[in-house]
Amino acid sequence: MATQQTRVLARVAVAPSVIMLFIWMIVPLVLTIYYSLNNYTLDDPTNFYWNSFGNYTYFLTDPTFFKSLGVSLLIVGSVLAITIVGGILIALLMDQPFAGQGIVRLMVLAPFFVMPTVAALIWKNLFMNADGGMLTWVSQVLHLPVVIWFTNWPLLSIIIIVAWQWLPFATLILLTAIQSLDEEQKEASQLDGAKPLSYFFYIVLPHLSRAITVVILIETIFLLNIFAEIKVTTNGSLNTANLPFLVYLTEAGDHDIGAASAGALVAVVLANIVAFFLVRMIGKNLEA
């Protein structure tokens, strides 16, 4: 009886928070669906009428949609390649005993705790600034041509910034996986005279497969929705607008709430489709 009363009291105590969270999530979703099915612009709010799937047709047939989709996929693929390869290399180095190991690990993980807007501002003003940035200074010292990053290589600049932010996360996950490697396997490989490359490809890399799939899943979900790095650096110009930024431009630039709502739902659906297939792939990998 006491247990039943405790459960009832616990549910009553938690209910307000659950209800508020549900309202907080469901109300914006319902409004987004509602506006996506209607013609509604801030320039002419009185011209409000039912538009059915017209906003979806307009958004999906817009040539900029496929460009932004390509930019999103390019950013995701590039950042994943950089963070996984770089994360493995850094994790292998950090796994070796050396003086000041704790401080080095803290410094490597520090970029992950920097807010995206701050990270973009740091790279834009301190590193990639064509007038007095660190990369410009290095180019001048080495007598190399100065690169105007956000003009000559805008998308690459964004990829570098985002990869710098997510590299510590991949490193942490992969380092944890490396440290969980069985010591008996290490000793057996040493006794068998395995070379470093053979040891890496036949023992370490297969052991990291699950960690790599987890990194791919988590990073992909977040990388599909990056916004601050693009807003701060290029503001979506020079073909750097990804899908979320295209939705922002549709609302902030064209003031078309209906089309922006449709675009937001399209972006959510595409992200969920990608996440669904990744979860299935990772599930099979983890069960193997």
CORJO-V725797 format. One record per residue. N is the residue number from 1. RES is the residue in three letters. PSI is psi in whole degrees, -180 to 180 (* if undefined). Layout:
n->N res->RES psi->PSI
n->N res->RES psi->PSI
This chain:
n->1 res->MET psi->-44
n->2 res->ALA psi->-39
n->3 res->THR psi->-41
n->4 res->GLN psi->-42
n->5 res->GLN psi->-39
n->6 res->THR psi->-42
n->7 res->ARG psi->-42
n->8 res->VAL psi->-45
n->9 res->LEU psi->-39
n->10 res->ALA psi->-42
n->11 res->ARG psi->-39
n->12 res->VAL psi->-39
n->13 res->ALA psi->-36
n->14 res->VAL psi->-24
n->15 res->ALA psi->-47
n->16 res->PRO psi->-41
n->17 res->SER psi->-42
n->18 res->VAL psi->-42
n->19 res->ILE psi->-44
n->20 res->MET psi->-40
n->21 res->LEU psi->-40
n->22 res->PHE psi->-45
n->23 res->ILE psi->-41
n->24 res->TRP psi->-32
n->25 res->MET psi->-42
n->26 res->ILE psi->-34
n->27 res->VAL psi->-50
n->28 res->PRO psi->-36
n->29 res->LEU psi->-45
n->30 res->VAL psi->-43
n->31 res->LEU psi->-39
n->32 res->THR psi->-44
n->33 res->ILE psi->-41
n->34 res->TYR psi->-49
n->35 res->TYR psi->-29
n->36 res->SER psi->-21
n->37 res->LEU psi->6
n->38 res->ASN psi->154
n->39 res->ASN psi->116
n->40 res->TYR psi->114
n->41 res->THR psi->148
n->42 res->LEU psi->-24
n->43 res->ASP psi->-29
n->44 res->ASP psi->73
n->45 res->PRO psi->-19
n->46 res->THR psi->-22
n->47 res->ASN psi->68
n->48 res->PHE psi->121
n->49 res->TYR psi->163
n->50 res->TRP psi->128
n->51 res->ASN psi->3
n->52 res->SER psi->-126
n->53 res->PHE psi->20
n->54 res->GLY psi->-39
n->55 res->ASN psi->-38
n->56 res->TYR psi->-42
n->57 res->THR psi->-44
n->58 res->TYR psi->-44
n->59 res->PHE psi->-43
n->60 res->LEU psi->-25
n->61 res->THR psi->-4
n->62 res->ASP psi->127
n->63 res->PRO psi->-30
n->64 res->THR psi->-20
n->65 res->PHE psi->-46
n->66 res->PHE psi->-33
n->67 res->LYS psi->-46
n->68 res->SER psi->-35
n->69 res->LEU psi->-42
n->70 res->GLY psi->-40
n->71 res->VAL psi->-43
n->72 res->SER psi->-47
n->73 res->LEU psi->-37
n->74 res->LEU psi->-41
n->75 res->ILE psi->-46
n->76 res->VAL psi->-50
n->77 res->GLY psi->-43
n->78 res->SER psi->-45
n->79 res->VAL psi->-39
n->80 res->LEU psi->-44
n->81 res->ALA psi->-44
n->82 res->ILE psi->-46
n->83 res->THR psi->-36
n->84 res->ILE psi->-49
n->85 res->VAL psi->-49
n->86 res->GLY psi->-38
n->87 res->GLY psi->-40
n->88 res->ILE psi->-46
n->89 res->LEU psi->-46
n->90 res->ILE psi->-39
n->91 res->ALA psi->-40
n->92 res->LEU psi->-40
n->93 res->LEU psi->-41
n->94 res->MET psi->-17
n->95 res->ASP psi->-16
n->96 res->GLN psi->141
n->97 res->PRO psi->130
n->98 res->PHE psi->163
n->99 res->ALA psi->137
n->100 res->GLY psi->28
n->101 res->GLN psi->-42
n->102 res->GLY psi->-41
n->103 res->ILE psi->-42
n->104 res->VAL psi->-43
n->105 res->ARG psi->-40
n->106 res->LEU psi->-41
n->107 res->MET psi->-37
n->108 res->VAL psi->-37
n->109 res->LEU psi->-16
n->110 res->ALA psi->-42
n->111 res->PRO psi->-26
n->112 res->PHE psi->-23
n->113 res->PHE psi->4
n->114 res->VAL psi->132
n->115 res->MET psi->145
n->116 res->PRO psi->-41
n->117 res->THR psi->-43
n->118 res->VAL psi->-43
n->119 res->ALA psi->-44
n->120 res->ALA psi->-40
n->121 res->LEU psi->-39
n->122 res->ILE psi->-48
n->123 res->TRP psi->-38
n->124 res->LYS psi->-41
n->125 res->ASN psi->-28
n->126 res->LEU psi->-34
n->127 res->PHE psi->-49
n->128 res->MET psi->10
n->129 res->ASN psi->126
n->130 res->ALA psi->-21
n->131 res->ASP psi->-43
n->132 res->GLY psi->23
n->133 res->GLY psi->163
n->134 res->MET psi->-41
n->135 res->LEU psi->-34
n->136 res->THR psi->-42
n->137 res->TRP psi->-43
n->138 res->VAL psi->-42
n->139 res->SER psi->-40
n->140 res->GLN psi->-39
n->141 res->VAL psi->-40
n->142 res->LEU psi->5
n->143 res->HIS psi->42
n->144 res->LEU psi->156
n->145 res->PRO psi->139
n->146 res->VAL psi->131
n->147 res->VAL psi->125
n->148 res->ILE psi->91
n->149 res->TRP psi->-52
n->150 res->PHE psi->1
n->151 res->THR psi->-46
n->152 res->ASN psi->-40
n->153 res->TRP psi->65
n->154 res->PRO psi->-46
n->155 res->LEU psi->-38
n->156 res->LEU psi->-37
n->157 res->SER psi->-44
n->158 res->ILE psi->-41
n->159 res->ILE psi->-41
n->160 res->ILE psi->-43
n->161 res->ILE psi->-48
n->162 res->VAL psi->-40
n->163 res->ALA psi->-38
n->164 res->TRP psi->-36
n->165 res->GLN psi->-39
n->166 res->TRP psi->-11
n->167 res->LEU psi->-41
n->168 res->PRO psi->-37
n->169 res->PHE psi->-48
n->170 res->ALA psi->-40
n->171 res->THR psi->-43
n->172 res->LEU psi->-47
n->173 res->ILE psi->-46
n->174 res->LEU psi->-36
n->175 res->LEU psi->-41
n->176 res->THR psi->-40
n->177 res->ALA psi->-41
n->178 res->ILE psi->-41
n->179 res->GLN psi->-18
n->180 res->SER psi->2
n->181 res->LEU psi->136
n->182 res->ASP psi->129
n->183 res->GLU psi->-30
n->184 res->GLU psi->-36
n->185 res->GLN psi->-40
n->186 res->LYS psi->-47
n->187 res->GLU psi->-40
n->188 res->ALA psi->-41
n->189 res->SER psi->-37
n->190 res->GLN psi->-41
n->191 res->LEU psi->-33
n->192 res->ASP psi->-4
n->193 res->GLY psi->32
n->194 res->ALA psi->135
n->195 res->LYS psi->159
n->196 res->PRO psi->-44
n->197 res->LEU psi->-42
n->198 res->SER psi->-42
n->199 res->TYR psi->-41
n->200 res->PHE psi->-49
n->201 res->PHE psi->-28
n->202 res->TYR psi->-16
n->203 res->ILE psi->-55
n->204 res->VAL psi->-51
n->205 res->LEU psi->-46
n->206 res->PRO psi->-34
n->207 res->HIS psi->-27
n->208 res->LEU psi->-2
n->209 res->SER psi->-43
n->210 res->ARG psi->-42
n->211 res->ALA psi->-39
n->212 res->ILE psi->-42
n->213 res->THR psi->-36
n->214 res->VAL psi->-43
n->215 res->VAL psi->-43
n->216 res->ILE psi->-45
n->217 res->LEU psi->-54
n->218 res->ILE psi->-44
n->219 res->GLU psi->-40
n->220 res->THR psi->-44
n->221 res->ILE psi->-42
n->222 res->PHE psi->-37
n->223 res->LEU psi->-26
n->224 res->LEU psi->-13
n->225 res->ASN psi->21
n->226 res->ILE psi->143
n->227 res->PHE psi->-48
n->228 res->ALA psi->-41
n->229 res->GLU psi->-37
n->230 res->ILE psi->-42
n->231 res->LYS psi->-43
n->232 res->VAL psi->-36
n->233 res->THR psi->-58
n->234 res->THR psi->-12
n->235 res->ASN psi->32
n->236 res->GLY psi->2
n->237 res->SER psi->175
n->238 res->LEU psi->39
n->239 res->ASN psi->42
n->240 res->THR psi->6
n->241 res->ALA psi->119
n->242 res->ASN psi->-174
n->243 res->LEU psi->-48
n->244 res->PRO psi->-36
n->245 res->PHE psi->-32
n->246 res->LEU psi->-39
n->247 res->VAL psi->-43
n->248 res->TYR psi->-44
n->249 res->LEU psi->-36
n->250 res->THR psi->-37
n->251 res->GLU psi->-49
n->252 res->ALA psi->-35
n->253 res->GLY psi->-53
n->254 res->ASP psi->-12
n->255 res->HIS psi->29
n->256 res->ASP psi->95
n->257 res->ILE psi->-37
n->258 res->GLY psi->-50
n->259 res->ALA psi->-38
n->260 res->ALA psi->-39
n->261 res->SER psi->-42
n->262 res->ALA psi->-42
n->263 res->GLY psi->-39
n->264 res->ALA psi->-41
n->265 res->LEU psi->-38
n->266 res->VAL psi->-44
n->267 res->ALA psi->-41
n->268 res->VAL psi->-43
n->269 res->VAL psi->-45
n->270 res->LEU psi->-41
n->271 res->ALA psi->-39
n->272 res->ASN psi->-34
n->273 res->ILE psi->-46
n->274 res->VAL psi->-45
n->275 res->ALA psi->-37
n->276 res->PHE psi->-48
n->277 res->PHE psi->-35
n->278 res->LEU psi->-40
n->279 res->VAL psi->-42
n->280 res->ARG psi->-43
n->281 res->MET psi->-45
n->282 res->ILE psi->-37
n->283 res->GLY psi->-43
n->284 res->LYS psi->-37
n->285 res->ASN psi->-41
n->286 res->LEU psi->-29
n->287 res->GLU psi->-20
n->288 res->ALA psi->*
